[in-house]
Amino acid sequence: MRVRDLPGWLDKQPVVTVRRDETASAAAQKMQAYQVGSLVVLDRKGRLAGILTERDLLMRVLVGNRDPARTSVAEVMTHPVICCGLDMSLPDVQQVMAGQSFRHVPVVEGEKVVGMVSVREVASCIADTERSSRELTIFALARLAESRDPETGLHLERVREYAGVLSQALATCKRFRDNIDEEFLALIRATSVLHDIGKVGIPDYILLKPDRLNREEFEIMKTHSIRGAETLETALHRFPDAKYLQMARDIAAYHHERYDGTGYPDGLAGDAIPLCARVFGLADVYDALASKRVYKEAFSHEVASNIILENDATHFDPDVVAAFSCCDGQFRAIHREFRRQADDEQPVAEDRASLPCPTS
């Protein structure tokens, strides 16, 4: 990504200029008036001559005990002249800023200063780009796993939306206020699509079976949670501080656990089940209920919601169910939005394992 691609950078960082022969006092007044930390210094012909920062004024005027009304900008401005062009890459701009300890750099087009970029703006945009690339990679991996069964992939989009709105509603609950922050909300949307990555290890005669699974087949199907967790755990050994891998592993491993301890693979109960898995588990079950399957038609939102409520404190965490009730309208809207597309989907075998009943 390049400087010209920064969203709204020209509006965010107005160019405020000062001449070399103006006083430090006048420069300080401009900084205060325009609420900026850096000024572009121009020579008598209007060309870029340097940058004047707040630090220049503080360290070279006030601390140096100089009279700001008698000290010119040329005497205290930052040297050398550092600027960047519209086509300069953001990592290069970031490197220039770091090398000179600059927080702002003017952007030039030819010899004309057309804007300013800040270190925070550049760093934020680079982080957003890296995050988008990571999420695209995660989704591609998830779709690769999904490509082995007949679904079009709308299941991934739906459960991601359900998990997102459910987490947002749960964030208002006092019990989880310290656990669900902006990072949690972003990660659960990004990583939830990997919940069934373990399906790549399930034989086709089970994964693609156009009918209910028998008991033996169902036991094999249940191993997808362990297989997925092991795959992501291997990646975690390489990148132990990657929070998105930690959450992806927990969701893949435990999204079929039940609050009363009757789920699989480990029979965890209550708070022993990671919060992200408790949240996603409900989202996954709702989607299984509200979608067409080989052995049933799609349930209405009302029927699916009632089944969720009936399994309060057995299959699901009561607080997660309460949050589900609070965002009922959002679930309904997402369900309606995808319903027309879902009518064209082919049902999948795995989702029958999500239904909240012992015989599923």
SEGUSE-460469 format. One record per residue (C-alpha): x, y, z; residue number from 1; residue in one letter. Coordinates in Angstrom, 3 decimals. Each point is the difference from the previous one (the first is absolute). Layout:
<sites>
+----------+----------+----------+-----+-----+
|       px |       py |       pz |   n | res |
+----------+----------+----------+-----+-----+
|        X |        Y |        Z | NUM |   a |
...
+----------+----------+----------+-----+-----+
</sites>
This chain:
<sites>
+----------+----------+----------+-----+-----+
|       px |       py |       pz |   n | res |
+----------+----------+----------+-----+-----+
|    0.000 |    0.000 |    0.000 |   1 |   m |
|    1.239 |    3.498 |   -0.854 |   2 |   r |
|   -0.481 |    3.466 |    1.430 |   3 |   v |
|   -2.605 |    0.946 |   -2.625 |   4 |   r |
|   -2.123 |   -2.981 |    1.145 |   5 |   d |
|   -0.300 |    1.183 |    3.601 |   6 |   l |
|   -3.731 |    0.489 |    0.662 |   7 |   p |
|   -0.760 |    3.691 |    0.454 |   8 |   g |
|    3.584 |    0.898 |    0.943 |   9 |   w |
|   -0.210 |    3.449 |   -1.597 |  10 |   l |
|   -3.004 |    0.919 |    2.138 |  11 |   d |
|    1.397 |   -1.465 |    3.204 |  12 |   k |
|    3.354 |    1.796 |   -0.112 |  13 |   q |
|   -0.394 |    3.578 |   -1.293 |  14 |   p |
|    3.152 |    1.694 |   -1.248 |  15 |   v |
|    0.850 |    2.968 |    2.171 |  16 |   v |
|    2.961 |    2.002 |   -1.244 |  17 |   t |
|    2.357 |    2.558 |    1.447 |  18 |   v |
|    2.787 |    2.003 |   -1.665 |  19 |   r |
|    3.641 |   -0.347 |    0.974 |  20 |   r |
|    0.175 |    3.636 |    1.034 |  21 |   d |
|   -3.070 |   -0.083 |    2.261 |  22 |   e |
|    0.528 |   -0.077 |    3.746 |  23 |   t |
|   -0.223 |   -3.016 |    2.266 |  24 |   a |
|   -2.789 |    1.832 |    1.827 |  25 |   s |
|   -2.065 |    0.233 |   -3.193 |  26 |   a |
|    0.656 |   -3.677 |   -0.725 |  27 |   a |
|   -1.183 |   -1.002 |    3.488 |  28 |   a |
|   -3.196 |    2.002 |   -0.489 |  29 |   q |
|   -0.686 |   -1.842 |   -3.268 |  30 |   k |
|    0.507 |   -3.367 |    1.648 |  31 |   m |
|   -2.443 |    0.935 |    2.725 |  32 |   q |
|   -2.560 |    1.487 |   -2.380 |  33 |   a |
|   -0.028 |   -2.982 |   -2.357 |  34 |   y |
|    0.637 |   -2.662 |    2.664 |  35 |   q |
|    2.963 |   -1.514 |   -1.865 |  36 |   v |
|    3.336 |   -1.245 |    1.267 |  37 |   g |
|    2.058 |    0.830 |   -3.086 |  38 |   s |
|    0.242 |    2.872 |   -2.463 |  39 |   l |
|    1.331 |   -0.077 |   -3.549 |  40 |   v |
|    2.688 |    2.639 |   -0.394 |  41 |   v |
|    0.158 |    1.785 |   -3.371 |  42 |   l |
|    2.703 |    2.182 |   -1.485 |  43 |   d |
|   -0.678 |    3.365 |   -1.665 |  44 |   r |
|   -0.913 |   -1.721 |   -3.286 |  45 |   k |
|   -2.545 |   -2.263 |    1.718 |  46 |   g |
|    2.144 |   -3.102 |   -0.207 |  47 |   r |
|    0.367 |   -2.560 |    2.772 |  48 |   l |
|    2.830 |    1.036 |    2.276 |  49 |   a |
|   -0.516 |   -2.165 |    3.048 |  50 |   g |
|   -2.313 |   -1.134 |    2.793 |  51 |   i |
|   -0.588 |    1.710 |    3.321 |  52 |   l |
|   -1.222 |   -2.200 |    2.848 |  53 |   t |
|   -1.323 |    0.652 |    3.503 |  54 |   e |
|    3.207 |   -1.526 |    1.335 |  55 |   r |
|    2.070 |    2.548 |   -1.947 |  56 |   d |
|   -1.842 |    2.856 |    1.671 |  57 |   l |
|    0.136 |   -1.509 |    3.482 |  58 |   l |
|    3.587 |   -1.193 |   -0.025 |  59 |   m |
|    1.646 |    2.695 |   -2.093 |  60 |   r |
|   -1.981 |    3.029 |    1.114 |  61 |   v |
|   -1.513 |   -0.446 |    3.456 |  62 |   l |
|    2.583 |   -2.328 |    1.518 |  63 |   v |
|    2.743 |    1.931 |   -1.798 |  64 |   g |
|   -1.351 |    3.160 |    1.632 |  65 |   n |
|   -0.326 |    1.845 |   -3.296 |  66 |   r |
|   -2.471 |    2.772 |   -0.733 |  67 |   d |
|   -2.608 |   -1.572 |   -2.338 |  68 |   p |
|   -0.928 |    3.428 |   -1.372 |  69 |   a |
|    3.580 |    0.565 |   -1.127 |  70 |   r |
|    0.912 |   -3.530 |   -1.062 |  71 |   t |
|   -0.706 |   -0.901 |   -3.611 |  72 |   s |
|   -1.444 |   -3.290 |   -1.179 |  73 |   v |
|    3.160 |   -0.577 |   -2.084 |  74 |   a |
|    2.069 |   -0.091 |    3.195 |  75 |   e |
|   -1.956 |   -2.790 |    1.649 |  76 |   v |
|   -1.707 |   -2.046 |   -2.725 |  77 |   m |
|    0.710 |   -3.672 |   -0.428 |  78 |   t |
|    2.747 |   -1.061 |   -2.398 |  79 |   h |
|    0.425 |   -1.685 |   -2.418 |  80 |   p |
|   -3.068 |    0.528 |   -2.167 |  81 |   v |
|   -1.955 |   -3.255 |    0.018 |  82 |   i |
|   -3.022 |   -0.543 |   -2.230 |  83 |   c |
|   -1.687 |   -2.758 |   -1.967 |  84 |   c |
|   -1.718 |   -0.296 |   -3.362 |  85 |   g |
|   -3.502 |   -1.176 |   -0.784 |  86 |   l |
|    1.306 |   -3.304 |   -1.376 |  87 |   d |
|    2.310 |   -0.783 |    2.894 |  88 |   m |
|   -0.907 |   -3.261 |    1.761 |  89 |   s |
|   -1.295 |    0.240 |    3.563 |  90 |   l |
|    2.713 |   -2.312 |    1.430 |  91 |   p |
|    2.613 |    2.317 |   -1.541 |  92 |   d |
|   -1.712 |    3.048 |    1.509 |  93 |   v |
|   -0.104 |   -1.762 |    3.356 |  94 |   q |
|    3.724 |   -0.744 |   -0.266 |  95 |   q |
|    0.800 |    3.634 |   -0.808 |  96 |   v |
|   -2.027 |    1.184 |    3.000 |  97 |   m |
|    1.668 |   -2.497 |    2.321 |  98 |   a |
|    3.469 |    0.893 |   -1.273 |  99 |   g |
|   -0.500 |    3.711 |    0.653 | 100 |   q |
|   -2.322 |   -0.344 |    3.032 | 101 |   s |
|   -2.645 |    2.008 |   -1.891 | 102 |   f |
|   -3.693 |   -0.193 |    0.841 | 103 |   r |
|   -1.102 |    1.866 |   -3.147 | 104 |   h |
|    1.361 |    0.128 |   -3.539 | 105 |   v |
|   -1.144 |    2.325 |   -2.798 | 106 |   p |
|   -1.175 |   -1.551 |   -3.257 | 107 |   v |
|    1.252 |    1.651 |   -3.164 | 108 |   v |
|   -1.137 |   -0.186 |   -3.604 | 109 |   e |
|    2.777 |    1.443 |   -2.082 | 110 |   g |
|    1.150 |    2.945 |    2.124 | 111 |   e |
|   -3.433 |    0.701 |    1.453 | 112 |   k |
|   -0.983 |   -1.122 |    3.487 | 113 |   v |
|   -3.405 |   -1.634 |   -0.322 | 114 |   v |
|   -0.514 |   -1.501 |    3.449 | 115 |   g |
|    1.402 |   -1.418 |    3.218 | 116 |   m |
|    0.033 |   -3.556 |    1.313 | 117 |   v |
|    0.452 |   -0.992 |    3.628 | 118 |   s |
|    1.851 |   -2.977 |    1.429 | 119 |   v |
|   -3.207 |   -1.188 |    1.678 | 120 |   r |
|   -1.933 |    0.163 |   -3.268 | 121 |   e |
|    2.652 |   -1.931 |   -1.918 | 122 |   v |
|    0.386 |   -2.630 |    2.723 | 123 |   a |
|   -3.760 |   -0.435 |    0.296 | 124 |   s |
|   -0.437 |   -0.459 |   -3.741 | 125 |   c |
|    2.837 |   -2.535 |   -0.154 | 126 |   i |
|   -1.565 |   -1.912 |    2.907 | 127 |   a |
|   -3.417 |    0.053 |   -1.709 | 128 |   d |
|    1.550 |   -1.315 |   -3.210 | 129 |   t |
|    1.798 |   -2.789 |    1.862 | 130 |   e |
|   -3.206 |   -0.839 |    1.882 | 131 |   r |
|   -1.985 |   -0.136 |   -3.242 | 132 |   s |
|    2.623 |   -2.264 |   -1.574 | 133 |   s |
|   -0.075 |   -2.268 |    3.039 | 134 |   r |
|   -3.795 |   -0.207 |   -0.037 | 135 |   e |
|    0.008 |   -0.702 |   -3.743 | 136 |   l |
|    2.477 |   -2.837 |    0.566 | 137 |   t |
|   -2.073 |   -1.406 |    2.852 | 138 |   i |
|   -3.160 |    0.097 |   -2.084 | 139 |   f |
|    1.773 |   -1.626 |   -2.946 | 140 |   a |
|    1.126 |   -2.867 |    2.256 | 141 |   l |
|   -3.533 |   -0.387 |    1.307 | 142 |   a |
|   -1.447 |   -0.060 |   -3.493 | 143 |   r |
|    2.570 |   -2.627 |   -0.954 | 144 |   l |
|   -1.353 |   -2.212 |    2.764 | 145 |   a |
|   -3.593 |    0.778 |   -0.972 | 146 |   e |
|    0.713 |   -0.846 |   -3.657 | 147 |   s |
|    0.025 |   -3.697 |    0.877 | 148 |   r |
|   -3.724 |    0.013 |    0.685 | 149 |   d |
|   -2.916 |    1.198 |   -2.141 | 150 |   p |
|   -0.680 |    3.321 |    1.749 | 151 |   e |
|    0.604 |    3.262 |   -1.848 | 152 |   t |
|    1.735 |    1.576 |    2.993 | 153 |   g |
|   -2.864 |    2.211 |    1.204 | 154 |   l |
|    0.164 |   -1.865 |    3.300 | 155 |   h |
|    3.324 |    1.712 |    0.682 | 156 |   l |
|   -1.362 |    3.463 |   -0.706 | 157 |   e |
|   -3.091 |   -0.607 |    2.126 | 158 |   r |
|    1.711 |   -1.376 |    3.107 | 159 |   v |
|    2.576 |    2.778 |   -0.141 | 160 |   r |
|   -2.792 |    2.588 |    0.081 | 161 |   e |
|   -1.902 |   -1.825 |    2.755 | 162 |   y |
|    3.114 |   -0.345 |    2.168 | 163 |   a |
|    0.826 |    3.672 |   -0.518 | 164 |   g |
|   -3.357 |    1.415 |    1.075 | 165 |   v |
|   -0.280 |   -2.482 |    2.874 | 166 |   l |
|    3.410 |    1.036 |    1.348 | 167 |   s |
|   -0.934 |    3.665 |   -0.332 | 168 |   q |
|   -3.150 |   -0.574 |    2.063 | 169 |   a |
|    1.895 |   -2.076 |    2.563 | 170 |   l |
|    2.557 |    2.783 |    0.451 | 171 |   a |
|   -2.615 |    1.992 |    1.938 | 172 |   t |
|   -0.327 |   -2.791 |    2.567 | 173 |   c |
|    1.851 |    0.851 |    3.232 | 174 |   k |
|    1.378 |   -3.538 |    0.214 | 175 |   r |
|    1.852 |    0.347 |   -3.306 | 176 |   f |
|    0.737 |    3.714 |   -0.123 | 177 |   r |
|    3.694 |   -0.569 |    0.633 | 178 |   d |
|    0.259 |   -2.922 |   -2.435 | 179 |   n |
|   -1.680 |    1.339 |   -3.117 | 180 |   i |
|    1.820 |    2.976 |   -1.458 | 181 |   d |
|    0.507 |    1.276 |   -3.543 | 182 |   e |
|    2.716 |   -2.586 |   -0.588 | 183 |   e |
|   -2.286 |   -2.854 |    1.085 | 184 |   f |
|   -2.767 |    1.263 |   -2.294 | 185 |   l |
|    2.367 |    0.193 |   -2.975 | 186 |   a |
|    1.601 |   -3.377 |    0.684 | 187 |   l |
|   -3.213 |   -1.980 |    0.421 | 188 |   i |
|   -1.261 |    1.230 |   -3.357 | 189 |   r |
|    3.302 |   -0.772 |   -1.677 | 190 |   a |
|    0.714 |   -3.395 |    1.560 | 191 |   t |
|   -3.447 |   -1.517 |    0.343 | 192 |   s |
|    0.080 |   -1.024 |   -3.659 | 193 |   v |
|    2.683 |   -2.565 |    0.876 | 194 |   l |
|   -2.287 |   -1.908 |    2.359 | 195 |   h |
|   -0.367 |   -2.970 |   -2.353 | 196 |   d |
|    3.474 |   -0.089 |   -1.514 | 197 |   i |
|    0.342 |   -3.497 |    1.474 | 198 |   g |
|   -2.493 |   -1.242 |   -2.588 | 199 |   k |
|    2.883 |   -0.396 |   -2.432 | 200 |   v |
|    0.815 |   -3.207 |    1.875 | 201 |   g |
|   -3.510 |   -1.492 |   -0.138 | 202 |   i |
|   -0.534 |   -2.713 |   -2.656 | 203 |   p |
|   -2.218 |    0.965 |   -2.937 | 204 |   d |
|   -2.420 |   -2.882 |    0.586 | 205 |   y |
|   -0.924 |    1.683 |    3.281 | 206 |   i |
|    0.439 |    3.664 |   -0.873 | 207 |   l |
|   -2.000 |   -0.279 |   -3.218 | 208 |   l |
|   -2.599 |   -2.514 |    1.149 | 209 |   k |
|   -3.431 |    1.269 |   -1.176 | 210 |   p |
|   -1.809 |   -1.396 |    3.052 | 211 |   d |
|    0.212 |   -0.210 |    3.777 | 212 |   r |
|    3.179 |   -1.460 |    1.417 | 213 |   l |
|   -0.133 |   -3.230 |    1.950 | 214 |   n |
|    1.574 |   -0.156 |    3.463 | 215 |   r |
|    3.401 |   -1.208 |   -1.229 | 216 |   e |
|    0.140 |    2.647 |   -2.734 | 217 |   e |
|   -1.020 |    2.682 |    2.452 | 218 |   f |
|    2.862 |   -0.933 |    2.334 | 219 |   e |
|    2.424 |    0.408 |   -2.892 | 220 |   i |
|   -1.605 |    3.312 |   -0.926 | 221 |   m |
|    0.508 |    1.260 |    3.541 | 222 |   k |
|    3.764 |   -0.327 |   -0.401 | 223 |   t |
|    0.025 |    3.062 |   -2.267 | 224 |   h |
|    0.244 |    2.209 |    3.096 | 225 |   s |
|    3.153 |   -1.772 |    1.206 | 226 |   i |
|    1.531 |   -0.043 |   -3.478 | 227 |   r |
|   -0.617 |    3.714 |   -0.441 | 228 |   g |
|    1.424 |    0.849 |    3.421 | 229 |   a |
|    3.129 |   -2.067 |   -0.674 | 230 |   e |
|    0.555 |    1.755 |   -3.328 | 231 |   t |
|   -0.227 |    3.436 |    1.583 | 232 |   l |
|    2.048 |   -1.081 |    3.024 | 233 |   e |
|    2.850 |   -0.875 |   -2.361 | 234 |   t |
|   -0.108 |    3.556 |   -1.358 | 235 |   a |
|   -0.066 |    1.344 |    3.570 | 236 |   l |
|    3.273 |   -1.763 |    0.789 | 237 |   h |
|    1.595 |    2.097 |   -2.748 | 238 |   r |
|   -1.764 |    3.234 |    1.018 | 239 |   f |
|   -0.851 |   -0.352 |    3.733 | 240 |   p |
|   -0.996 |    3.651 |    0.435 | 241 |   d |
|   -2.488 |    0.050 |   -2.882 | 242 |   a |
|   -3.321 |    0.676 |    1.738 | 243 |   k |
|   -2.025 |   -0.731 |   -3.111 | 244 |   y |
|    1.463 |   -3.522 |   -0.115 | 245 |   l |
|   -0.785 |   -0.501 |    3.688 | 246 |   q |
|   -3.636 |    0.971 |   -0.500 | 247 |   m |
|   -0.295 |   -1.994 |   -3.226 | 248 |   a |
|    1.360 |   -3.072 |    1.819 | 249 |   r |
|   -2.437 |    0.419 |    2.898 | 250 |   d |
|   -3.000 |    0.416 |   -2.297 | 251 |   i |
|    0.963 |   -2.959 |   -2.179 | 252 |   a |
|    0.581 |   -2.221 |    3.037 | 253 |   a |
|   -2.930 |    0.915 |    2.217 | 254 |   y |
|   -2.916 |    1.375 |   -2.025 | 255 |   h |
|   -1.872 |   -3.290 |    0.552 | 256 |   h |
|    0.447 |    0.004 |    3.775 | 257 |   e |
|   -3.170 |    0.571 |    2.024 | 258 |   r |
|   -0.462 |    2.107 |    3.087 | 259 |   y |
|   -1.221 |   -2.992 |    2.036 | 260 |   d |
|    3.042 |   -2.099 |   -0.947 | 261 |   g |
|   -1.714 |   -2.371 |   -2.446 | 262 |   t |
|    1.764 |    1.246 |   -3.122 | 263 |   g |
|    3.192 |   -1.106 |   -1.712 | 264 |   y |
|    2.941 |   -0.539 |   -0.374 | 265 |   p |
|    0.989 |    0.503 |    3.677 | 266 |   d |
|   -3.333 |    0.286 |    1.807 | 267 |   g |
|    0.874 |    3.462 |    1.314 | 268 |   l |
|   -2.658 |    1.855 |    1.999 | 269 |   a |
|   -0.774 |    3.583 |    0.981 | 270 |   g |
|    2.851 |    2.488 |   -0.030 | 271 |   d |
|    2.490 |   -2.763 |   -0.808 | 272 |   a |
|   -1.185 |    0.440 |   -3.587 | 273 |   i |
|    1.833 |    2.996 |   -1.513 | 274 |   p |
|   -2.276 |    3.018 |   -0.370 | 275 |   l |
|    0.571 |    0.237 |   -3.755 | 276 |   c |
|   -1.141 |   -3.620 |   -0.393 | 277 |   a |
|   -3.114 |    0.593 |    2.133 | 278 |   r |
|   -0.912 |    2.982 |   -2.156 | 279 |   v |
|    0.740 |   -1.688 |   -3.292 | 280 |   f |
|   -1.702 |   -3.235 |    1.083 | 281 |   g |
|   -3.339 |    1.780 |    0.241 | 282 |   l |
|    0.523 |    1.785 |   -3.329 | 283 |   a |
|    0.833 |   -3.316 |   -1.674 | 284 |   d |
|   -3.053 |   -1.771 |    1.415 | 285 |   v |
|   -2.301 |    2.838 |   -1.020 | 286 |   y |
|    1.290 |   -0.194 |   -3.560 | 287 |   d |
|   -0.439 |   -3.786 |   -0.059 | 288 |   a |
|   -3.587 |    0.407 |    1.136 | 289 |   l |
|   -0.859 |    2.877 |   -2.319 | 290 |   a |
|    1.542 |   -1.612 |   -3.108 | 291 |   s |
|   -1.151 |   -2.793 |   -2.283 | 292 |   k |
|    1.587 |   -3.388 |    0.639 | 293 |   r |
|   -0.177 |   -3.381 |   -1.725 | 294 |   v |
|   -2.375 |   -1.271 |    2.676 | 295 |   y |
|   -2.112 |    3.127 |    0.637 | 296 |   k |
|   -1.260 |    3.270 |   -1.405 | 297 |   e |
|    1.291 |    3.278 |    1.404 | 298 |   a |
|   -1.714 |    0.986 |    3.240 | 299 |   f |
|   -1.430 |    3.488 |    0.280 | 300 |   s |
|    1.784 |    2.558 |    2.135 | 301 |   h |
|   -2.706 |   -0.385 |    2.642 | 302 |   e |
|    0.346 |   -3.786 |    0.204 | 303 |   v |
|    3.797 |    0.150 |    0.058 | 304 |   a |
|   -0.097 |    2.667 |    2.725 | 305 |   s |
|   -2.368 |   -2.043 |    2.153 | 306 |   n |
|    2.277 |   -3.033 |   -0.225 | 307 |   i |
|    2.937 |    2.159 |    1.092 | 308 |   i |
|   -1.992 |    1.311 |    2.983 | 309 |   l |
|   -1.131 |   -3.503 |    0.955 | 310 |   e |
|    3.647 |   -1.043 |    0.277 | 311 |   n |
|    0.942 |    2.843 |    2.334 | 312 |   d |
|    2.461 |   -1.228 |    2.682 | 313 |   a |
|    0.180 |   -3.473 |   -1.560 | 314 |   t |
|    1.538 |    0.403 |   -3.444 | 315 |   h |
|    0.739 |    3.720 |    0.356 | 316 |   f |
|    1.431 |    2.460 |    2.523 | 317 |   d |
|   -2.996 |    1.893 |    1.494 | 318 |   p |
|    1.728 |    3.364 |   -0.496 | 319 |   d |
|    0.655 |   -0.799 |   -3.659 | 320 |   v |
|   -3.665 |   -0.934 |   -0.397 | 321 |   v |
|   -1.000 |    3.296 |    1.655 | 322 |   a |
|    2.231 |    1.858 |   -2.457 | 323 |   a |
|   -1.610 |   -1.945 |   -2.853 | 324 |   f |
|   -3.417 |    1.204 |    1.164 | 325 |   s |
|    1.279 |    3.590 |    0.039 | 326 |   c |
|    1.162 |   -0.156 |   -3.623 | 327 |   c |
|   -3.000 |   -1.991 |   -1.275 | 328 |   d |
|   -0.741 |    2.661 |   -2.604 | 329 |   g |
|    3.534 |   -0.107 |   -1.386 | 330 |   q |
|   -0.061 |   -3.793 |   -0.272 | 331 |   f |
|   -3.336 |    0.257 |   -1.764 | 332 |   r |
|    1.393 |    2.572 |   -2.454 | 333 |   a |
|    3.089 |   -2.090 |   -0.790 | 334 |   i |
|   -2.172 |   -3.089 |   -0.424 | 335 |   h |
|   -2.290 |    1.877 |   -2.382 | 336 |   r |
|    2.917 |    1.476 |   -1.956 | 337 |   e |
|    1.536 |   -3.398 |   -0.697 | 338 |   f |
|   -3.249 |   -1.960 |   -0.303 | 339 |   r |
|   -0.477 |    0.495 |   -3.728 | 340 |   r |
|    3.565 |   -1.061 |   -0.722 | 341 |   q |
|   -0.244 |   -2.884 |    2.458 | 342 |   a |
|   -2.948 |   -1.437 |   -1.908 | 343 |   d |
|    2.451 |   -0.838 |   -2.791 | 344 |   d |
|    2.477 |   -1.713 |    2.310 | 345 |   e |
|    0.500 |   -3.725 |    0.194 | 346 |   q |
|   -0.130 |   -1.311 |    3.589 | 347 |   p |
|    3.105 |   -1.294 |    1.748 | 348 |   v |
|    0.551 |   -3.025 |    2.178 | 349 |   a |
|    2.075 |    1.581 |    2.732 | 350 |   e |
|   -2.486 |    2.564 |    1.224 | 351 |   d |
|   -2.315 |   -2.698 |    1.338 | 352 |   r |
|    2.549 |   -0.322 |    2.804 | 353 |   a |
|   -0.895 |    3.530 |    1.101 | 354 |   s |
|   -3.641 |   -0.649 |    0.843 | 355 |   l |
|   -0.793 |    0.164 |    3.730 | 356 |   p |
|   -1.475 |   -3.470 |    0.433 | 357 |   c |
|    1.661 |   -3.273 |    1.099 | 358 |   p |
|   -1.169 |   -1.992 |   -2.999 | 359 |   t |
|    1.270 |    2.462 |   -2.650 | 360 |   s |
+----------+----------+----------+-----+-----+
</sites>
